[in-house]
């Protein structure tokens, strides 16, 4: 995959910014580009797009499938991690080194299941859209984190 660059005023294509197996991208507080690739997170120079290093090693802290990531107000990296269908957690990594800190929110806490993107607000809670096996959209608060859970409708076989 690639990260492409476009002019913010005109929408004109400028060029390829970075070559990577890109899935989820996030600019860090240091100005660098962080890109998820399967079970790891890679770091690219935020000005040139040149690969710097593997910021979070494959499988670190149980990382299996990155479905969202954001740097929090504390400078650390919060990662939505999907484990199996209907299961997932939020992992916390050191924002400077990429070292695993802990499982910030465990699977099932407050209804968390298949977490997706993360968004911090000025008051510091995080919105976590999540997908599960069932069928309703709800909002729950987990340790100051608001989690949106989108659920599929239950199907019956006939």
N, C-alpha and C positions, 0 to 999 in steps of 0.2 A: 503494500500500500504506500500511499504518499500523503503528505500534508501539503496542500496547495495554498498559494498566497494570491489574494485578490486586493485590488485597490479599494480602500474603505469609502471613498467618495463616489467613484464611478462604477465599481463592480467589475472593472476590467481585470482579466487574468494577468498576473505578474510573472508567476513561475512556480516551480516545485520548491518548497521550502525544506522538506526533509523526506528522505526515503526510509520507510520503516514498515513493519507489520502493524500498522496503526489500528487501534480499536477505540480507545478513549483517550482524549488529549486534555491537558490542563497546563496553563502557564503557572509557574511557581512564583513565590515572593522574590526569588533571586533573578527573575526574568527568563529563566530557562524553560524549555518545553518538556513536559513529562508525558510519556506515551505508554499506555498499557499494551502489552503484547502477551496474550494468553495468561500465563501465571507469573508474569514479571512486569516491572515498570522500568522503562528506559528513559535516559535523560539526554536531551539535545540542546545545543547552544541556542539560546533564544533570539540571537541576532543573525546567526549564519545558517542554522539548521543542521550543523555538523554534529554527529553522534559524539557524546561525551563518555557515557558509561551505562551499565545496568545499575539503576538506582536501587531497586528492590529486587533481590535475587529470586529466581524461580522458586515458587512454593514457600517463600518466607512467611512464617507465622500461620501457615495453612492456606496461603493465597492460592486459589484455584482458578477463578474466572472473574476478572475485574469487570464490574458493570457500572462503575462510577467512581470518581475520586475528586477530592477537593482539598486544598490547603486550608486549614482552620485558622482562626484568629491567633492561635498559639504558635503558628508556623509549622505545625506537624501535618502530615498527610493522612487523611481519612479515606479509606477505600471500601466501597461496597463490594462484597465478595459473594458470588453465588456458588453454593456447594453442590447441591443436587436440585432437581426440580422441586420447588416448594421450600427450599432451605437456603439460608445465607446468613452472613454476619457483617459487621462493620469492623475492619481492622485498622489499627493505628500504627503509623510508622514515623520515625524521627524525620523531621523535615530537612535536616542538614545532612544526615548520613544514609537515610533509607533503612536503618535498622528497625526491626520489628519491636514495638513497645508492648502492645497487648491486644486482646480482642476487646474492642471498645463497647460493642453491643453484640450479645450472643444471639444466635438464632432463636426465634420464638418470643424473645422479650418484648412485651407490649404488643405482640402480634407481628413482629418483624418476620418477613418471609420474602425471599428473592429480592433483596434490596437493589435499587438501581442508582440513579444519579443522587448526588448529595449537594445541598445548598445551605450555606451559612447565612444567617441574617445578622444585622447589627446587634441584636440582643443575644446572639450566639446560639440559639437552637439550630438544629439542622433539619431540613426537609429531606425525607428519604422516600421517594416513590418506590413501591415494591409490588411485585407480581406474585400471586399465589395460585393454588389449585382451585379455589372456590369461585365466588361470584359477586362480591360487593366492594365498593370503594369506601374506605374508612380513614379516619385520622386518629393517630394515637400519639401520646407523649411518652418518650422513654428517656429518663435522666436528662430532661431538658431538650430532648430531640423529638421533633414532630415527624411522624412516619406516615406516609400515605400508602395505603395498601390497596392495590387494584387486584380484584379477584375475578377470575373467569367464572362464568355461569356453570353450574354443575350440569353435566349432560347425562341423560339416561338412555340406555340401550333398549330398543324395542324389537 
